[in-house]
Amino acid sequence: MPAMNLDLTTVSIIYATALAILLAGYFTAISCKDLIRLLIALELMFGGVFMALIPLFSVAALASPAFAAAIITIFTSGGELLILIAAIVIQDRRKKNIFVSGIKAGGERL
């Protein structure tokens, strides 16, 4: 796989966009009221991480470790998505809604 040779301006734009997507995911996760929005927020955060991996492929010496990091991140994201979908289905079957306010943690109501 040949390297792309990105210039510093392009790399800066990619990292700024990745940071904006990551922050949007964090702020959405903090303020969400149901599990569907939490799922969307987590996927935004993983999208920001994926985008931050793109400049690693621009240098030939970093391409192999970048590919390994991308594979690990993809499997982590896939596992996280499946676990969160299972949590949403279980929550819906137990409570008949997907609102975060109905979830108990440590014996206390959130």
N, C-alpha and C positions, 0 to 999 in steps of 0.2 A: 504494500500500500504506500504510494508516494506521499511525501509531506506536502503541505499546501503553501507554506511560507506567507503567513499573514503579517501585515505591517502593524506597528504599535497602535495606530489609530483604530484599526479594525478590532484588534484584541481588546482595547479599552471599551469600545462600544459593546462588544459581546459581554464583557464582565459587568458593565453598568446595567445592561439589560437583564443579565442573570441575577444581579443583586436586587433590581426592582421587582422581578418576579418572585424571588425568595422572600423579600419583605412583604409583598402583597399576600403571600401564603401565610407568613407568620401573623400578620394583623388579622387576616380572615380567621385563622385558627383560634386566636385569642377571643374574638368577638362572636364566634358562631353559636347558634342556639340549637342546632340539630346535627345529626350525624352525617347527613348528606353534605352539608357545607364543610364539615370537618374533613370529609373525604376529598372534596375539591381543594381545600387548603393544603392538605398533605401532598396531593398530586402537583399543585403549584410549586411547593417547596422542592420536590424531587425534579420537577422540570427545570428549576433554577440551577440545581446541582448538575443536571445533565448538560445544560448550556455552558456551565463553567468548565466542563471537561473539553469542549470543542477546541480551545486554543492549545491544549496539550498535544493535539495531533498535528499542529503546524510545524513542529520541529521534528526532524527525522529521528534524532536520538531519543526523544521522549515518546515516540509513537508506540513502542511495545509496552512500557509501563502504563501509558494512557489507555491502551486497549484493555489491559488487565483491570485497571480502575473502573473503566466503563462497564465491563462485564460484571464486576462485583456490584456496582451501583444498580445495574439493570435487574439483577437477581434480587437485590435487597428491595428495590421498588416493587417488583412483582410480588414478593412475599408480603410486603406491607399492604399492598392493595388487596390481596386475597384475605388477609387477616381482618382488615377493616370491613370488607364486604360481609364476611362471616359475622362480625360483631353487629353490623347493622341488621342483618337478617335475624340474629338471635334477639336483639333488642326489640325488633318489631314483633316477633312472635310472643315475647314475654309481656310487653307493655302495651302493645297495639298502637304504638307511636314511636317516632324516632327523635323526640326532643331530648336534648342533653339534660334538661332539668329533672328528668325522671330517673337518672342514673344515680345509684348509691355508691359511694366509695368509702371504705373504712367504717361502715355502719352509719355514716352521716349523709344527709341529703345535700347534694350540690346545689 
